Structures are given as C-alpha cells and as structure tokens.
C-alpha cells in the first residue's frame, strides 16, 4: 500500500463537521480514499466527494471538527474504498464499513473488492424468470419476486417494515434442493433500538448461517451511511459471482440513505433540487439498484428488496417516486390496513410486481397461480368498491351478490393478507388458502380462472363430503 501514498498536501483550507476542504493536487479522483494525519499523530480515513480545480472536498470517517489546519496532512492513496470479502462472512454481523461487530474473529479475506462494484455489460444481462419464496402470502401469491428483480417496499413511519424485513430474512428461500441461497441484510442509519432488534432477532433464529448482516446505526458518520448499501452489494456480488449463490439483498431504510445524501449535498453547498434533495439523486440511487440482476454464463443472481419510509405517507415524495422509476414494481404498506390489525399491512390495489408473470406458473410455482392472482385482485377491487358504496346507501340496499363480495373482501384481508410474524406459508399453502377464500363467491363469478382449475382446486371439488347413512 505504501507505494500508493505518493501525493500529499498540507494546505488545508477549512474543516466543517466531517468535511475537510483542502487545496487540490493533480490527479485526485472522485471517490478516492485518503489518510488524514492529525496534529496529534492520529490517522483517519476519508473519501474524496468533490474534486475541483482549486479545492478538493473530503468526507472524513468520524469527523474532523477539531483539526489543526496548519499541522495536519492529507495523503492520497490513489484508490477507491475496498473491503475484504470471504465466504466466511455468512453468519456474521458487521458495521457499515464491513468490520465485524459480533465479537467474532476478523475475516481472512479471499480478495479486496471496490465497493462501487464492477460494471456489467448490459448485453450480458438475463431477464429475471425464477421464483423466490418469501413465505409471506401477500408477496408470494400477489406480487411475486423473482431472481434478479428489484422490488422495493414503500412503508410509512410507525408501520412494521422492520418486522417484515426480519421475517423475509428468516423465511426467504429459492425452490430446488441444489440451489445455494443467501441473504445480505443492510440496516442503514437505524436507531439503536432498531439495530438491537435486528441483531437479537437474527441471533435467536437458526437461519443466521445463510445471512450476512450489516448494521449501520444513526450515530455513525454520514459517510458510513453512504457506503453501507454499497458494502452490502459488494458482499452479495462476491457470493453470487464467485460462489454461484442466489443472493437476496434486503436494505432498510433507504430514506435514511437519501437524507444523508441531502445532508452531504447541503454541506457541499450544492444547488438543491426537488424538496432540497440533490439533482443527481436519481443517478445515485440507480448506481445502487442497478447492481441487481442475472448474468449470462453465471449461475448466481442478485435480487434486491430495498425498504423505504415515505415521509407523510406521500408516495409522490422524491424518494419513492425516483425509486419507482428505477425498480420493477413496489409493495406498498397501508396505514388503514395496519389500523385494522392486519399484518403485514400490504395494500393489494397499490402494489404490483412487474416481473411476476415471468416467475410463476407450471414448473415454477403452480399452473393456477396467475389466474388465481387475477381473480383475487379483481374480486377484492369489486369488494372495496361495494364497501365504499355501502357507506352511502347502507348494506341493506345491496344485492345478495354484492354482500358476497363484501364478505370476500373482509375474509381476504383477515385470512390471506393477514399472517403471523413467525408463520411461514409455502406457495402451495398460499394458493390453497386463496381458493378457500374464493369459495365465498358464487362459482359463476370466478371468471378469471379456468374451469379445469376450478374442478381441480376449488374446495367444493377437493373435499369429499362424508356419506350419510339412512336407517
């Protein structure tokens, strides 16, 4: 490493929080790692976040509020931030910089990888087509996630997105005995109590051996929050491309990441964009989300499930708005459902998975999956419409058919969407439960499913009634 430390400057201009403004030297690059040697001999790492002609801005890990501008030095490494990676990271807990925080031994690195990742040739990407089972009926049955997809969860303050994230990490798996599966979980800027919730949750479950957990707390420096999702994706890429594993990356909360991006932009005195967020936030988020996918010639895959809280439950806010443009669908939480006691509180009419149709069906889930999904959503939409109408005209004014739809909508929420936090349902159990709920409706109303599927899966035909004896 010493041969890289060939450039240094002692012309420090000012320090502001964790930012250091120094006079530029030739060859400095954006994202380059530097060593800041303070007057007391302490050395801190930093990263170049702006490389101008006259001034270079450095974000210092841990802050430099009391730096002596005359006696301190800045040395440039000539490389971006790299982290050690290894298969032994499975079952371990790390901080946002990839350093162990579980009292375990240091990782013996197999290699050092740039956290910004290696660019993939777009022509080598394969379309996502293989189902991932989360064990949650609302996701598996209605908004299925497939390998290589980016499917975010849009939540709100006070809603149980952390519990759902932990449940997905515990329960998710790929179908097929020979498939190797791993989960990389990244908690970004979470409060201490949330961090402890995740750590204790993972330690209590027996499934931690296939999980890499990265916990970045709110008290950590902003720059660590910026690099946390990139560290998580770098570990995922190592497992996927070098070990042929199917990796699900769950990241929460991307809103805290974007807030850090805005704070960093304000400190650099950049011209703000919409609602104060930097104008390049779309591009920045794309550099994270677009690291998901499948690659020709490689067996592994990277699937992302980022979680974000919508400020004021506003889905038009810049963070969910830009995320929706980049990703392939969204799972939206409903505060109304949560107040009804429904967990997980997914809004079936606001959520969608654009790649679902490619990952379900014969040989992947079951041949009736797509038809059942369409029938459930269609019938629920009709039930919600009639529920609103009944508020105006009263339930007594509705026809017997309409009352059946009201009963269906209630049962759909209570028994299909609603699920225990530690209850895992296979996709077959999910589809069977869907048929039980569809049985509330008259058979001639099931127009989205094929007649042969009705005869095969409808409870009326599957359950043989006991023979009554006559004396």
Long-range contacts (C-beta under 8 A, 24 or more apart in sequence): 1-77, 4-77, 4-78, 4-79, 5-35, 5-75, 5-76, 5-77, 5-78, 6-76, 6-78, 7-75, 7-76, 7-78, 8-73, 8-74, 8-75, 8-76, 9-73, 9-74, 10-72, 10-73, 10-74, 12-67, 12-69, 12-70, 12-72, 12-74, 13-55, 13-69, 14-69, 15-64, 15-65, 15-67, 15-69, 16-267, 17-63, 17-65, 17-267, 18-59, 18-60, 18-61, 18-62, 18-63, 18-64, 18-65, 18-221, 18-222, 18-223, 19-49, 19-57, 19-58, 19-59, 19-60, 19-267, 19-268, 20-46, 20-57, 20-58, 20-59, 20-60, 20-64, 20-67, 20-74, 21-55, 21-56, 21-57, 21-58, 22-55, 22-56, 22-58, 22-74, 23-54, 23-55, 23-56, 24-51, 24-52, 24-53, 24-54, 24-55, 24-56, 25-56, 25-76, 27-76, 27-78, 28-56, 28-76, 29-80, 31-80, 31-81, 31-116, 32-76, 32-77, 32-78, 32-79, 32-80, 33-77, 33-79, 33-80, 33-81, 34-58, 34-74, 34-75, 34-76, 34-77, 35-74, 35-75, 35-77, 36-60, 36-64, 36-67, 36-72, 36-73, 36-74, 37-72, 37-73, 37-74, 37-75, 38-64, 38-67, 38-68, 38-72, 39-67, 39-68, 39-71, 39-72, 46-74, 46-223, 47-81, 47-223, 47-227, 48-76, 49-223, 49-264, 49-268, 50-268, 57-268, 59-222, 59-223, 59-226, 59-264, 60-221, 60-223, 61-97, 61-221, 61-223, 61-224, 62-221, 63-221, 80-114, 80-115, 80-116, 81-114, 81-115, 81-116, 81-227, 82-112, 82-113, 82-114, 82-115, 83-112, 83-113, 83-115, 83-231, 83-234, 83-235, 84-109, 84-110, 84-111, 84-112, 85-109, 85-110, 85-111, 85-112, 85-113, 85-234, 85-235, 85-238, 86-110, 86-238, 87-239, 87-243, 89-212, 89-235, 90-182, 90-209, 90-210, 90-211, 90-212, 90-239, 91-208, 91-209, 91-210, 91-211, 91-212, 92-212, 92-213, 93-199, 93-202, 93-213, 93-214, 93-215, 94-212, 94-213, 94-214, 94-215, 94-231, 95-214, 95-215, 95-216, 95-220, 95-224, 96-188, 96-214, 96-215, 96-216, 96-220, 96-224, 96-225, 96-227, 96-228, 96-231, 97-224, 97-227, 97-231, 98-214, 98-231, 98-234, 98-235, 101-215, 102-199, 110-238, 110-242, 111-238, 113-234, 113-237, 113-238, 114-234, 115-227, 115-230, 115-231, 115-233, 115-234, 116-230, 116-287, 117-230, 117-233, 117-234, 117-237, 117-291, 118-237, 120-293, 120-295, 124-295, 124-296, 124-297, 125-293, 125-294, 125-295, 125-296, 126-293, 126-294, 126-295, 126-296, 127-294, 127-355, 127-358, 128-293, 128-294, 128-301, 128-303, 128-328, 128-355, 128-358, 128-359, 129-358, 129-359, 130-174, 130-301, 130-359, 130-364, 131-174, 131-175, 131-359, 131-360, 131-364, 131-365, 131-427, 132-172, 132-173, 132-174, 132-246, 132-248, 132-303, 132-359, 133-172, 133-173, 133-174, 133-175, 133-426, 133-427, 134-168, 134-171, 134-172, 135-167, 135-171, 135-172, 135-173, 135-423, 135-424, 135-425, 135-426, 136-164, 136-167, 136-168, 136-171, 136-344, 136-419, 136-425, 137-416, 137-417, 137-419, 137-425, 137-429, 137-430, 137-433, 137-434, 138-331, 138-344, 138-346, 138-348, 138-416, 138-417, 138-419, 139-168, 139-331, 139-346, 140-365, 140-425, 140-427, 140-430, 141-369, 141-372, 141-373, 141-376, 141-416, 141-427, 141-430, 141-431, 141-434, 142-346, 142-348, 142-351, 142-373, 142-376, 142-377, 143-329, 143-331, 143-346, 143-351, 143-352, 143-353, 143-356, 144-353, 144-356, 144-359, 144-360, 144-365, 144-369, 145-303, 145-305, 145-353, 145-356, 145-359, 146-303, 146-353, 146-355, 146-356, 146-358, 146-359, 147-174, 147-246, 147-294, 147-301, 147-303, 147-359, 148-292, 148-293, 148-294, 148-301, 148-302, 148-303, 149-292, 149-303, 149-304, 149-328, 149-329, 149-353, 149-355, 149-359, 150-289, 150-292, 150-303, 150-304, 150-306, 150-326, 150-327, 150-328, 151-303, 151-304, 151-305, 151-327, 151-328, 151-329, 151-330, 151-331, 151-353, 152-254, 152-304, 152-305, 152-306, 152-307, 152-308, 152-320, 152-323, 152-324, 152-327, 152-329, 152-330, 152-331, 153-305, 153-306, 153-307, 153-308, 153-330, 153-331, 153-332, 153-333, 154-308, 154-310, 154-315, 154-320, 154-323, 154-330, 154-331, 154-332, 154-333, 155-307, 155-308, 155-309, 155-310, 155-333, 156-309, 156-310, 156-313, 156-333, 156-335, 157-309, 157-311, 157-313, 159-309, 159-333, 159-335, 159-338, 159-345, 160-338, 160-343, 160-344, 160-345, 161-252, 161-253, 161-307, 161-309, 161-333, 162-190, 162-194, 162-197, 162-198, 162-252, 163-343, 163-344, 163-421, 164-307, 164-344, 165-250, 165-252, 165-305, 165-307, 166-197, 166-198, 166-201, 166-202, 167-344, 167-421, 167-422, 168-248, 168-250, 168-305, 169-202, 169-207, 169-211, 169-250, 170-201, 170-205, 170-207, 170-422, 171-424, 172-248, 174-246, 175-364, 179-246, 180-243, 180-244, 180-245, 180-246, 181-210, 181-245, 181-246, 181-247, 181-248, 182-210, 182-211, 182-212, 182-236, 182-239, 182-245, 182-246, 182-247, 182-248, 183-210, 183-211, 183-212, 183-247, 183-248, 183-249, 183-250, 184-211, 184-212, 184-214, 184-232, 184-233, 184-235, 184-236, 184-239, 184-247, 184-248, 184-249, 184-250, 185-211, 185-212, 185-213, 185-214, 185-232, 185-249, 185-250, 185-251, 186-214, 186-216, 186-228, 186-229, 186-231, 186-232, 186-249, 186-250, 186-251, 186-252, 187-213, 187-214, 187-215, 187-216, 187-252, 187-253, 188-216, 188-225, 188-228, 188-229, 188-251, 188-252, 188-253, 188-254, 188-256, 188-257, 189-216, 189-217, 189-218, 189-220, 189-225, 189-228, 189-253, 189-256, 189-257, 189-259, 189-260, 190-215, 190-216, 190-217, 190-218, 190-252, 190-253, 190-256, 191-217, 191-218, 192-217, 192-218, 192-219, 212-239, 218-256, 222-260, 222-263, 222-264, 223-264, 225-256, 225-257, 225-260, 226-257, 226-260, 226-261, 226-264, 228-257, 229-254, 229-257, 229-288, 230-288, 233-288, 233-291, 233-302, 236-291, 236-302, 237-291, 237-302, 239-300, 240-298, 240-300, 240-301, 240-302, 241-295, 241-298, 241-300, 243-300, 244-298, 244-299, 244-300, 245-300, 246-300, 246-301, 246-303, 247-300, 247-301, 247-302, 247-303, 248-303, 248-304, 248-305, 249-292, 249-302, 249-303, 249-304, 249-305, 250-305, 250-306, 250-307, 251-304, 251-305, 251-306, 251-307, 252-306, 252-307, 252-308, 253-307, 253-308, 253-309, 254-285, 254-306, 254-307, 254-308, 254-319, 254-323, 255-308, 255-309, 255-310, 255-311, 255-319, 258-285, 258-308, 258-318, 258-319, 273-318, 274-318, 275-317, 275-318, 277-318, 277-319, 281-318, 281-322, 282-322, 282-325, 282-326, 285-322, 285-323, 285-326, 286-326, 289-323, 289-326, 289-327, 290-326, 315-350, 328-353, 328-354, 328-355, 329-353, 329-354, 329-355, 329-356, 337-413, 337-417, 340-413, 341-418, 342-413, 342-414, 342-417, 342-418, 343-418, 343-419, 343-420, 343-421, 344-417, 344-419, 345-417, 346-417, 348-376, 348-377, 348-380, 348-412, 348-417, 349-377, 349-380, 349-381, 349-384, 365-427, 365-431, 366-427, 366-428, 366-431, 367-453, 368-431, 368-449, 368-450, 368-453, 368-456, 368-457, 369-427, 369-431, 371-448, 371-449, 371-450, 371-453, 372-431, 372-434, 372-435, 372-438, 372-449, 372-453, 374-448, 375-438, 375-446, 375-447, 375-448, 375-449, 376-412, 376-416, 376-434, 376-437, 376-438, 378-448, 379-405, 379-408, 379-409, 379-412, 379-438, 379-441, 379-445, 380-408, 380-409, 380-412, 383-408, 383-409, 383-410, 383-412, 384-409, 401-442, 401-445, 404-440, 404-441, 404-442, 404-445, 405-441, 407-440, 408-437, 408-438, 408-440, 408-441, 411-437, 411-440, 412-437, 431-457, 432-457, 435-459
